[in-house]
């Protein structure tokens, strides 16, 4: 997990004073490219980490090799926890590392550091495309409100084009594929808003109370399941030859899940689709290696596709080759 690496790099810098990308890569068992990207991320985020060029160069913590992490400023601490990711979604090892770092921070910085760690969740897999995350213009202001636990007055345009003004108690931010979402409490309950549809935001000066049991990762998981149900309502189950599972996974992405695997030649799977006809069209090319057990409607549609293909491309007659009717 990236959060684990970022904290580990910072602690490694404190211990050694200076490290190279090769040393970080060897210590964390990652590629040098990954190590360089993580070091760059820390530097860009405002952490006092900088590169020394030339012979004997490497990466250092500003202020000397034995820089105490308690010397981080409020903004530097907040930036670190934001790039490290949501504390609630971290593994036990990551949480332990973050707790150590929190204890090294001065008391006034601890609350905001923890708030920043729970402010943003990044989920690279997009809903349907492969584009990278683009930052909406108001993202920084919204993120600040999440960290500072401050309510917002916002103008928002929904997907139908209707503009409304809302009072929001921001709870967390999620980057999903190319879109950014704000999870917030409103007078109509908890809502998920597209940040790029926010036209204006203004802090009200009132505190936004965040439930003590709020878990950004768990809350987003529930949102994602609801969206997936709406986007891909057709569910199917069956088995596929293990040798062809990677090809089906490459085509369906997150719409494919392995439901059972006993190590044999065939794997039990579940797939989701936007509609019966579209899902049948996607699966038809795997007819020789895929068996759909249910639903019956999908099996019937696959039979119709098979019959149409047989009628159009059946065995040649005579010396000629069958040609689809036009």
C-alpha positions as CSV (number, residue, x, y, z in Angstrom):
1,X,0.0,0.0,0.0
2,X,1.3,3.4,-0.9
3,X,0.6,4.9,2.5
4,X,2.8,2.3,4.1
5,X,5.7,3.2,1.7
6,X,5.3,7.0,2.2
7,X,5.5,6.8,6.0
8,X,8.3,4.2,5.8
9,X,10.3,6.5,3.5
10,X,10.0,9.4,5.8
11,X,11.1,7.4,8.8
12,X,14.0,6.0,6.7
13,X,15.1,9.5,5.9
14,X,14.9,10.5,9.6
15,X,17.0,7.5,10.5
16,X,19.7,7.7,7.7
17,X,19.7,11.4,6.9
18,X,20.1,10.7,3.2
19,X,19.0,7.9,0.9
20,X,19.1,7.2,-2.8
21,X,16.2,5.9,-4.9
22,X,18.1,2.6,-5.2
23,X,18.4,2.3,-1.4
24,X,14.7,3.1,-0.9
25,X,13.8,0.5,-3.6
26,X,15.9,-2.2,-1.9
27,X,14.6,-1.4,1.6
28,X,10.9,-1.3,0.6
29,X,11.2,-4.0,-2.1
30,X,9.8,-1.9,-4.9
31,X,11.2,-0.7,-8.3
32,X,13.5,2.4,-8.4
33,X,10.8,4.1,-10.5
34,X,8.2,3.5,-7.8
35,X,10.7,4.8,-5.2
36,X,11.4,7.9,-7.2
37,X,7.7,8.6,-7.7
38,X,7.0,8.3,-4.0
39,X,9.8,10.7,-3.1
40,X,8.6,13.1,-5.7
41,X,5.1,12.8,-4.2
42,X,6.3,13.7,-0.8
43,X,8.3,16.7,-2.1
44,X,5.4,18.0,-4.3
45,X,3.0,17.7,-1.4
46,X,5.1,20.1,0.7
47,X,6.9,17.6,3.0
48,X,10.5,19.0,3.7
49,X,12.1,16.4,1.4
50,X,14.5,17.5,-1.3
51,X,16.9,15.9,-3.8
52,X,20.7,16.5,-3.8
53,X,22.2,16.3,-7.3
54,X,25.6,15.1,-8.3
55,X,28.0,12.6,-7.0
56,X,27.1,11.4,-3.5
57,X,23.7,12.9,-3.9
58,X,20.3,11.5,-2.9
59,X,17.2,12.6,-1.0
60,X,17.3,14.4,2.4
61,X,15.0,15.8,5.0
62,X,15.4,19.6,5.2
63,X,17.2,20.7,8.4
64,X,19.7,17.9,8.6
65,X,19.8,14.1,8.6
66,X,18.5,13.9,12.2
67,X,15.5,16.2,11.6
68,X,12.8,15.5,14.2
69,X,9.5,14.8,12.6
70,X,7.9,17.0,15.3
71,X,9.5,19.9,13.4
72,X,6.9,19.5,10.7
73,X,4.6,22.6,10.2
74,X,0.9,22.2,10.3
75,X,0.6,22.4,6.5
76,X,3.5,19.9,6.1
77,X,1.8,17.4,8.5
78,X,-1.5,17.8,6.8
79,X,0.1,17.3,3.3
80,X,1.8,14.1,4.5
81,X,-1.3,12.5,5.8
82,X,-3.2,13.5,2.7
83,X,-0.8,11.8,0.3
84,X,-0.5,8.8,2.7
85,X,-4.3,8.2,2.3
86,X,-7.2,7.4,4.6
87,X,-6.3,6.1,8.0
88,X,-9.5,4.0,8.2
89,X,-8.6,2.1,5.0
90,X,-5.0,1.3,6.0
91,X,-3.6,-2.1,7.0
92,X,-2.6,-2.7,10.6
93,X,1.0,-2.1,9.7
94,X,0.1,1.3,8.1
95,X,-2.0,2.3,11.1
96,X,0.9,1.4,13.5
97,X,3.3,3.6,11.4
98,X,0.8,6.5,11.3
99,X,0.3,6.3,15.1
100,X,4.1,6.5,15.6
101,X,4.2,9.6,13.4
102,X,1.3,11.1,15.2
103,X,3.0,10.7,18.5
104,X,6.0,12.5,17.1
105,X,3.9,15.5,16.2
106,X,3.3,18.4,18.6
107,X,-0.1,18.2,20.2
108,X,-1.6,21.1,18.2
109,X,-0.9,19.3,14.9
110,X,-2.2,15.9,15.8
111,X,-5.9,16.5,15.4
112,X,-5.5,18.1,11.9
113,X,-3.0,15.4,10.8
114,X,-5.5,12.7,11.7
115,X,-8.3,14.7,10.0
116,X,-6.2,14.9,6.8
117,X,-5.5,11.2,6.9
118,X,-9.3,10.5,6.7
119,X,-10.1,13.3,4.3
120,X,-9.4,11.7,0.9
121,X,-9.7,8.2,-0.6
122,X,-8.3,7.5,-4.0
123,X,-9.7,4.7,-6.1
124,X,-7.9,4.6,-9.4
125,X,-10.4,2.2,-11.2
126,X,-12.9,4.4,-13.2
127,X,-16.6,3.6,-13.5
128,X,-16.3,2.8,-17.2
129,X,-13.2,4.4,-18.8
130,X,-9.5,4.6,-18.3
131,X,-8.8,8.3,-17.9
132,X,-6.8,9.7,-15.1
133,X,-8.2,11.8,-12.3
134,X,-8.5,15.5,-13.1
135,X,-8.6,18.0,-10.3
136,X,-11.8,20.2,-10.1
137,X,-11.2,23.9,-9.6
138,X,-12.8,23.9,-6.1
139,X,-11.2,20.7,-4.8
140,X,-8.6,22.4,-2.6
141,X,-11.2,24.6,-0.8
142,X,-13.5,21.6,-0.3
143,X,-10.6,19.5,1.0
144,X,-9.7,22.2,3.4
145,X,-13.2,22.3,4.8
146,X,-13.1,18.5,5.3
147,X,-9.8,18.7,7.2
148,X,-10.9,21.8,9.3
149,X,-14.3,20.2,10.0
150,X,-16.1,23.4,8.7
151,X,-19.5,23.6,7.2
152,X,-19.9,24.9,3.6
153,X,-22.6,26.9,1.8
154,X,-22.5,25.7,-1.8
155,X,-24.1,26.2,-5.2
156,X,-24.5,22.9,-6.9
157,X,-25.7,21.9,-10.4
158,X,-27.1,18.3,-10.6
159,X,-27.0,16.0,-13.6
160,X,-30.2,17.4,-14.9
161,X,-28.8,21.0,-14.9
162,X,-30.8,22.2,-12.0
163,X,-28.9,24.6,-9.7
164,X,-29.5,24.6,-5.9
165,X,-27.9,26.2,-2.9
166,X,-27.1,23.8,-0.1
167,X,-25.6,23.7,3.4
168,X,-23.1,20.9,3.6
169,X,-21.2,19.3,6.5
170,X,-18.3,17.8,4.5
171,X,-17.3,14.3,5.6
172,X,-14.7,13.1,3.1
173,X,-13.5,13.2,-0.5
174,X,-13.1,10.3,-3.0
175,X,-11.3,10.3,-6.3
176,X,-12.9,7.6,-8.5
177,X,-11.3,7.3,-11.9
178,X,-11.5,10.7,-13.5
179,X,-14.1,12.1,-11.1
180,X,-14.0,13.6,-7.6
181,X,-16.8,13.1,-5.1
182,X,-17.7,14.8,-1.8
183,X,-19.5,12.8,0.8
184,X,-21.5,15.3,3.0
185,X,-24.3,15.5,5.5
186,X,-27.2,17.7,4.4
187,X,-30.6,18.6,5.8
188,X,-31.9,15.8,3.6
189,X,-29.5,13.2,4.8
190,X,-26.1,12.0,3.6
191,X,-25.4,12.8,0.0
192,X,-22.6,12.1,-2.6
193,X,-21.9,15.1,-4.8
194,X,-19.7,15.5,-7.8
195,X,-17.1,18.2,-6.9
196,X,-16.8,19.4,-10.5
197,X,-20.5,20.3,-10.4
198,X,-19.9,22.7,-7.4
199,X,-20.2,26.2,-8.8
200,X,-19.2,28.0,-5.6
201,X,-18.4,27.1,-2.0
202,X,-18.1,29.4,1.1
203,X,-17.2,28.4,4.6
204,X,-19.9,29.3,7.1
205,X,-17.7,29.4,10.1
206,X,-19.8,26.7,11.8
207,X,-18.3,23.4,12.9
208,X,-19.2,20.4,10.8
209,X,-19.6,17.5,13.2
210,X,-18.4,14.2,11.9
211,X,-19.9,11.0,13.4
212,X,-17.3,9.3,15.6
213,X,-17.9,6.0,13.8
214,X,-17.7,7.5,10.3
215,X,-15.4,5.3,8.1
216,X,-14.7,6.9,4.7
217,X,-13.6,3.6,3.0
218,X,-16.7,1.7,4.3
219,X,-19.1,4.6,3.4
220,X,-17.6,4.8,-0.1
221,X,-17.9,1.0,-0.5
222,X,-21.6,1.3,0.1
223,X,-21.9,4.1,-2.4
224,X,-20.0,2.2,-5.0
225,X,-22.2,-0.8,-4.6
226,X,-25.3,1.3,-5.0
227,X,-23.9,2.9,-8.2
228,X,-22.8,-0.5,-9.6
229,X,-26.3,-1.8,-9.0
230,X,-27.7,1.1,-11.0
231,X,-25.1,0.9,-13.8
232,X,-24.9,-2.8,-14.2
233,X,-28.2,-4.4,-13.0
234,X,-27.7,-7.7,-14.8
235,X,-25.9,-10.3,-12.8
236,X,-24.8,-13.7,-14.1
237,X,-22.8,-16.7,-12.7
238,X,-21.1,-19.6,-14.4
239,X,-17.7,-21.1,-14.9
240,X,-14.8,-20.5,-17.3
241,X,-11.7,-22.3,-18.3
242,X,-8.8,-21.1,-16.1
243,X,-6.7,-20.4,-19.2
244,X,-9.1,-17.9,-20.5
245,X,-9.9,-16.1,-17.3
246,X,-7.3,-13.4,-17.8
247,X,-8.8,-12.5,-21.2
248,X,-12.3,-12.2,-19.8
249,X,-10.9,-10.1,-16.9
250,X,-9.2,-7.8,-19.4
251,X,-12.5,-7.2,-21.1
252,X,-14.8,-6.8,-18.2
253,X,-12.5,-5.3,-15.6
254,X,-14.2,-4.8,-12.2
255,X,-17.4,-6.3,-13.6
256,X,-15.9,-9.8,-13.2
257,X,-15.4,-11.5,-9.8
258,X,-14.1,-14.9,-9.0
259,X,-16.7,-16.5,-6.7
260,X,-15.0,-19.9,-6.1
261,X,-11.7,-21.4,-7.1
262,X,-10.8,-25.0,-6.1
263,X,-7.6,-25.0,-8.2
264,X,-9.1,-27.0,-11.0
265,X,-9.3,-26.3,-14.7
266,X,-12.5,-24.3,-14.4
267,X,-13.1,-21.2,-12.2
268,X,-16.5,-20.1,-10.8
269,X,-17.2,-16.5,-11.7
270,X,-19.8,-13.8,-11.4
271,X,-20.2,-11.0,-14.0
272,X,-22.2,-7.8,-14.2
273,X,-23.7,-6.2,-17.3
274,X,-25.6,-3.1,-18.4
275,X,-28.3,-5.2,-20.0
276,X,-29.0,-8.7,-21.1
277,X,-28.4,-8.2,-24.8
278,X,-25.1,-6.2,-24.3
279,X,-23.8,-8.8,-21.8
280,X,-24.6,-11.6,-24.1
281,X,-22.8,-9.9,-26.9
282,X,-19.7,-9.5,-24.7
283,X,-19.8,-13.2,-23.5
284,X,-20.6,-14.8,-26.9
285,X,-17.0,-14.8,-28.0
286,X,-16.1,-17.0,-25.0
287,X,-18.8,-19.7,-25.9
288,X,-16.2,-22.5,-26.2
289,X,-14.7,-21.9,-22.8
290,X,-17.6,-20.3,-20.8
291,X,-20.7,-21.8,-19.3
292,X,-23.4,-19.4,-18.0
293,X,-25.5,-21.1,-15.3
294,X,-27.9,-18.2,-14.7
295,X,-30.0,-16.1,-15.2
296,X,-32.2,-17.9,-17.7
297,X,-32.8,-14.7,-19.7
298,X,-29.1,-14.4,-20.4
299,X,-28.8,-18.1,-21.4
300,X,-31.8,-17.6,-23.8
301,X,-30.2,-14.5,-25.3
302,X,-26.9,-16.3,-25.8
303,X,-28.8,-19.1,-27.6
304,X,-30.3,-16.5,-29.9
305,X,-26.9,-15.0,-30.6
306,X,-25.6,-18.5,-31.3
307,X,-28.4,-19.3,-33.6
308,X,-27.9,-16.1,-35.5
309,X,-24.2,-16.7,-35.9
310,X,-24.9,-20.3,-37.1
311,X,-27.4,-19.0,-39.6
312,X,-25.0,-16.4,-40.9
313,X,-21.7,-18.3,-40.7
314,X,-22.7,-22.0,-40.7
315,X,-20.9,-24.8,-42.5
316,X,-20.2,-24.0,-46.2
317,X,-22.5,-25.5,-48.8
318,X,-21.1,-26.9,-52.0
319,X,-17.8,-25.3,-53.1
320,X,-18.7,-21.8,-52.0
321,X,-18.7,-20.2,-48.6
322,X,-21.8,-19.0,-46.7
323,X,-22.3,-15.3,-46.8
324,X,-24.4,-13.3,-44.3
325,X,-27.7,-12.0,-45.8
326,X,-27.8,-8.2,-46.2
